[in-house]
């Protein structure tokens, strides 16, 4: 993480820069899929 300079409309700005840690996006998608399946399971048994 650090500060990087970026040009926008001819002016230079300082922005925060970070690198994505590997594996977090995959873990998010796996947990999201498990949660969706779990909610489908719960709500399918409510009507019975």
N, C-alpha and C positions, 0 to 999 in steps of 0.2 A: 504494500500500500504506500502510496506517495502522492506527490503533487506533480501534475503534468501541465504543460502549456498547450493550449489549443487555439487555433485561429477560427473566428466566426465573424462573418461580415467585415472582414478587413481589420478586426480588432483582436488582440491577443488576451486570452483569459487563462487563469489558473484553475484547474479542476482536480478533484480527487480522483486518483486512478487506483484500481485494484485488479488483481488477477483472480479468476474463478478457481476455487479449489476443486480438483477432480473428484467425481463421485457424488457430489451433493445433488446435482440435478437428477441423476438416476435414482438416488435414494428417495427424493421427493416424489418422483413418478410412481415408484413402487408403493410407497405409503399411501399415496392418493388412490391408486387402484385398489388396494386392500380396503380402504375406507369406503369406497363406492360399493364394492362387493358386500361389505358388512351391512351398509345401509339398505341395500336391496334385499338382503336376507331378513333384516329386522322388519322392514315395512311389508314384505310379502307375507309374513306371519301375523300381522296385525288384523287382517280382514277375516281370519279363520276363527 
